[in-house]
Amino acid sequence: MEKWLGLAIPGSVLLLMALRAFESRRRKRQNRVGTPVTTTYVNEFTAIFYGTKRRELDHRDSMSMMREEDAQGAPPNLGVDLDRGVVVLRPEGPRSSSRERPELSG
């Protein structure tokens, strides 16, 4: 019995590594998005022993549910003022000049 318990941890690690290699290969072929099963397993297993990992996972989950806002300090590429009925368009990229584009009324 002790022999099986002694081999359980190394065996599970080898099994996890083989599963990760299989998932990586499958992801490259099918261009899948999302969290692999092995990553979820390792995160949850780590969270059992480290409370800070549980906090990190909870924080990550809550941040994924929050709405993304425009970057602070950078001017938006599209400005819409519904009260005045005005739309301001600014081209993206380094080709744009530093002066503002004229406003389009609609």
Secondary structure, DSSP 8 states (H G I E B T S, - for coil): -HHHHHHHHHHHHHHHHHHHHHHHHHHHHHT--S--HHHHHHHHHHHHH-HHHHHHHHHHHHHHTS-----TTS--SEEEETTTTEEEE---STTS-SS----EE-
